[in-house]
Every structure is written in C-alpha cells, then in structure tokens.
C-alpha cells in the first residue's frame, strides 16, 4: 500500500491485485473509495480514542449506486515495539476483531 498523493491511495497485494482509491483523512478517521462498474469498494475507519479504531467496508456492483456491507474490524494499538533495526518505529494499529457480513 502506498500514498500516491494526499488524495490517492494505491493498494496492491500478493495475489497481483492493484487498485487506486480516492483517500481522505482528518481528525476523526479516514475513508477510501473506488468506483467501478463491476466492483466498487469503500472503507471508513473512525478513531475511538488514541488506541482504538473501528472500520467498515462496503461493496457495490453497480458503480456505487447501492452498497452492501462487506466487513467490520476493530483495531487496537499494539504495545509491542518493533526491533531497532525496523524501518517502522511507532507501534501500528492491528485488527483485534474482524467479521465478514454474510459469512458464518
């Protein structure tokens, strides 16, 4: 994942999937959206104090006209610090609970 600019976010993963999202962040949280005729996505995360964040993902198959819940996650700041040799120094937020909607 990488920021392309203050408003654009590049997602890629080991499956070879790449997507570019419009991106916003403010004091309350962050949001991302990607509109496509076949498969649109949006993600919203809200800060719940300094150590927690709740996020929701939604999907659309009609270019964002209607949306369905895809997942919810709760993130908690990790108390573990990475080794001094790691490039990421501050503790990261990690998911502590994830639920995919419509999946048992």
Backbone torsions as a table, in degrees:
resi	resn	phi	psi	omega
1	UNK	NA	142.3	-178.2
2	UNK	-154.6	144.6	172.7
3	UNK	-81.4	125.8	175.5
4	UNK	-85.6	-30.6	177.1
5	UNK	-161.2	-174.7	177.5
6	UNK	-66.2	-18.6	-176.5
7	UNK	-117.1	-2.3	-176.5
8	UNK	-130.7	139.0	-173.5
9	UNK	-127.4	129.7	-179.5
10	UNK	-103.5	119.5	177.9
11	UNK	-104.4	137.4	173.3
12	UNK	-151.9	153.4	179.9
13	UNK	-144.5	-179.2	-174.9
14	UNK	-68.2	-16.4	178.2
15	UNK	-78.2	-6.9	-177.2
16	UNK	89.2	9.6	179.4
17	UNK	-82.6	132.8	174.4
18	UNK	-130.2	139.5	179.2
19	UNK	-147.7	148.3	175.6
20	UNK	-115.0	127.2	-178.6
21	UNK	-112.6	147.3	165.5
22	UNK	-75.7	139.7	-167.8
23	UNK	-132.3	136.1	174.1
24	UNK	-135.8	142.9	175.5
25	UNK	-141.7	141.7	175.6
26	UNK	-148.9	-168.7	-176.7
27	UNK	-66.4	-19.1	-177.6
28	UNK	-93.7	-19.9	-179.2
29	UNK	159.7	-151.6	-179.5
30	UNK	-145.0	157.5	177.4
31	UNK	-145.3	150.9	179.1
32	UNK	-138.4	145.3	176.8
33	UNK	-145.2	143.7	176.3
34	UNK	-138.9	117.3	-179.6
35	UNK	-100.7	134.7	179.8
36	UNK	-152.6	146.5	-177.9
37	UNK	-58.9	-37.5	-175.5
38	UNK	-94.3	-36.7	-173.1
39	UNK	-152.7	99.6	177.2
40	UNK	-101.7	153.7	179.4
41	UNK	-138.9	147.9	169.2
42	UNK	-142.8	148.4	-173.8
43	UNK	-139.0	131.8	177.2
44	UNK	-130.3	132.8	176.6
45	UNK	-127.9	132.0	179.5
46	UNK	-118.6	134.6	178.6
47	UNK	-73.8	134.8	176.8
48	UNK	-118.1	66.6	-174.7
49	UNK	89.3	-173.0	-174.4
50	UNK	-74.8	-17.1	-172.1
51	UNK	-121.0	-0.2	-177.9
52	UNK	-132.7	152.4	177.3
53	UNK	-147.9	136.1	174.8
54	UNK	-107.9	134.6	179.6
55	UNK	-131.1	152.4	179.7
56	UNK	-135.2	135.6	175.1
57	UNK	-115.7	142.8	177.5
58	UNK	-132.8	154.8	178.3
59	UNK	-128.2	155.8	178.1
60	UNK	-141.7	142.9	176.9
61	UNK	-113.8	15.8	179.4
62	UNK	-137.0	42.5	176.1
63	UNK	60.9	33.8	174.9
64	UNK	84.2	12.7	177.3
65	UNK	-71.9	-46.7	175.5
66	UNK	-124.8	148.9	-176.8
67	UNK	-125.0	146.1	174.3
68	UNK	-121.5	143.2	174.7
69	UNK	-63.7	137.4	177.5
70	UNK	-111.9	-48.1	-178.6
71	UNK	-159.9	161.2	168.0
72	UNK	-130.8	147.4	177.3
73	UNK	-141.8	148.3	170.2
74	UNK	-115.3	130.5	179.8
75	UNK	-112.0	142.8	175.9
76	UNK	-129.4	136.6	178.4
77	UNK	-61.7	132.1	178.7
78	UNK	-77.2	141.3	177.6
79	UNK	-86.9	-9.8	179.8
80	UNK	-79.6	135.9	176.5
81	UNK	-100.2	140.3	178.7
82	UNK	-68.2	161.6	177.8
83	UNK	-59.0	154.4	-178.8
84	UNK	-57.3	-26.5	-178.9
85	UNK	-79.5	-11.0	-179.3
86	UNK	-71.1	147.8	179.7
87	UNK	-78.0	-26.2	178.5
88	UNK	-92.9	114.9	-175.7
89	UNK	-92.4	-47.0	-177.6
90	UNK	-73.4	150.6	176.2
91	UNK	-63.0	144.1	-177.0
92	UNK	-98.6	159.2	173.5
93	UNK	-81.1	131.6	-178.9
94	UNK	-122.3	147.8	179.0
95	UNK	-68.2	135.0	175.2
96	UNK	-111.6	-16.4	177.5
97	UNK	-151.8	131.0	176.9
98	UNK	-136.1	137.3	177.9
99	UNK	-136.4	125.6	174.6
100	UNK	-92.5	127.7	-178.7
101	UNK	-71.9	137.5	179.2
102	UNK	82.2	2.8	178.6
103	UNK	-115.7	126.6	-177.3
104	UNK	-65.1	NA	NA
